[in-house]
Amino acid sequence: MQEWIYYDSKTGNVDRFVHKLAEATGWHITKIDEHTKAMHPGHLITFTTGFGQVPPKTDAFMSNNADYVQTVSVSGNRNWGANFGKAGDTLADRYCLPLLMKFELSGNGREVQEMINKINEYHHDYETMDIAQ
């Protein structure tokens, strides 16, 4: 399945993560800004800024494209304790989306593989879900 990944990156951590993801899978990646228009359903990967806030570009993107976003994932730094990846929690709650995962900084090989597995599981679960219940 060809996946679409929309992402926001400030320091390059998320950028490095999504490029590792694309290299391993061939999935499409699109760096967002406040004017990006999603054309395909996909997964958002962003970062947390300040003391747990959603980045402004991510916030603007979601305001205009939330219907295209299937899951949210977030990079963070565990040094922030309870605010680690808090932007992901905020977006998941605000838009009623699954928070797929949180990873530290630019992630590692295990986390890239975990993301691949979780996205594949998301689609498998969605396709086999009995929506008549």
C-alpha positions as CSV (number, residue, x, y, z in Angstrom):
1,M,0.0,0.0,0.0
2,Q,1.3,3.4,-0.9
3,E,1.2,5.7,2.1
4,W,1.2,9.4,2.4
5,I,3.1,11.1,5.2
6,Y,2.6,14.7,6.0
7,Y,5.1,16.2,8.4
8,D,6.4,19.3,10.1
9,S,9.9,19.7,11.3
10,K,11.7,22.6,12.9
11,T,15.1,21.4,14.0
12,G,15.4,18.6,11.4
13,N,14.6,15.7,13.8
14,V,11.2,14.9,12.1
15,D,12.7,15.5,8.7
16,R,15.4,12.9,9.4
17,F,12.8,10.4,10.7
18,V,10.5,10.7,7.7
19,H,13.4,10.4,5.3
20,K,14.4,7.1,7.0
21,L,10.8,6.0,6.8
22,A,10.6,6.9,3.1
23,E,13.9,5.2,2.3
24,A,12.7,2.0,4.0
25,T,9.2,2.0,2.4
26,G,9.0,4.3,-0.7
27,W,6.1,6.1,0.9
28,H,5.3,9.6,-0.2
29,I,6.4,12.4,2.2
30,T,5.3,16.0,2.1
31,K,6.7,18.7,4.3
32,I,3.8,20.9,5.3
33,D,3.4,24.6,5.8
34,E,0.3,26.7,6.6
35,H,-0.8,26.6,2.9
36,T,-0.3,22.9,2.2
37,K,-3.5,21.3,0.8
38,A,-3.6,17.5,1.4
39,M,-4.6,15.6,-1.7
40,H,-4.6,12.1,-0.2
41,P,-5.5,10.5,3.1
42,G,-2.3,10.2,5.1
43,H,-0.5,10.2,8.5
44,L,0.8,13.3,10.2
45,I,4.1,13.4,12.0
46,T,5.0,16.6,13.9
47,F,7.0,17.8,16.9
48,T,6.2,19.6,20.1
49,T,7.3,23.1,20.7
50,G,7.6,25.4,23.7
51,F,6.1,23.8,26.8
52,G,4.0,21.2,25.0
53,Q,2.3,23.3,22.3
54,V,1.3,22.3,18.8
55,P,3.6,24.0,16.2
56,P,1.8,26.9,14.4
57,K,2.3,25.4,10.9
58,T,1.0,22.0,12.1
59,D,-2.0,23.8,13.7
60,A,-2.8,25.7,10.5
61,F,-2.4,22.5,8.4
62,M,-4.8,20.6,10.6
63,S,-7.3,23.4,10.6
64,N,-7.6,23.0,6.8
65,N,-6.8,19.3,6.3
66,A,-8.0,17.3,9.3
67,D,-10.4,15.2,7.2
68,Y,-7.4,13.8,5.3
69,V,-5.3,12.9,8.4
70,Q,-5.7,9.3,9.6
71,T,-3.3,9.2,12.5
72,V,-0.9,11.5,14.4
73,S,2.7,10.8,15.6
74,V,5.1,13.1,17.3
75,S,8.7,13.6,18.0
76,G,9.8,14.9,21.4
77,N,12.5,14.9,24.0
78,R,12.0,12.8,27.1
79,N,13.8,15.5,29.1
80,W,10.4,17.4,29.0
81,G,8.8,14.7,31.2
82,A,5.0,15.0,31.1
83,N,5.3,17.3,28.1
84,F,7.1,14.7,26.0
85,G,5.3,14.7,22.7
86,K,2.4,16.6,24.1
87,A,1.5,18.1,20.8
88,G,0.5,14.6,19.6
89,D,-1.8,14.2,22.6
90,T,-3.4,17.6,21.9
91,L,-4.0,16.9,18.2
92,A,-5.3,13.4,18.8
93,D,-7.8,14.8,21.4
94,R,-8.8,17.8,19.3
95,Y,-9.4,15.9,16.1
96,C,-10.4,12.5,17.6
97,L,-7.5,10.8,15.8
98,P,-5.4,7.8,16.9
99,L,-2.0,8.8,18.4
100,L,0.1,6.3,16.6
101,M,3.3,6.8,18.4
102,K,5.8,9.1,20.1
103,F,9.5,8.9,19.4
104,E,12.5,10.6,20.7
105,L,14.2,13.3,18.6
106,S,14.9,11.8,15.1
107,G,14.1,8.3,16.2
108,N,16.2,5.2,15.6
109,G,15.9,2.1,13.4
110,R,13.6,0.3,15.8
111,E,11.2,3.3,16.0
112,V,11.2,3.6,12.2
113,Q,10.2,-0.1,11.9
114,E,7.6,0.4,14.7
115,M,6.1,3.2,12.7
116,I,5.9,1.1,9.6
117,N,4.3,-1.7,11.5
118,K,1.8,0.6,13.2
119,I,0.7,2.2,9.9
120,N,0.3,-1.2,8.3
121,E,-1.7,-2.5,11.4
122,Y,-3.8,0.7,11.3
123,H,-4.9,-0.1,7.7
124,H,-5.4,-3.8,8.4
125,D,-7.5,-3.1,11.4
126,Y,-9.5,-0.4,9.5
127,E,-10.1,-2.7,6.5
128,T,-11.3,-5.6,8.7
129,M,-13.4,-3.5,11.1
130,D,-17.0,-4.5,11.2
131,I,-18.7,-1.1,11.0
132,A,-22.2,-2.6,11.3
133,Q,-21.7,-3.1,15.0
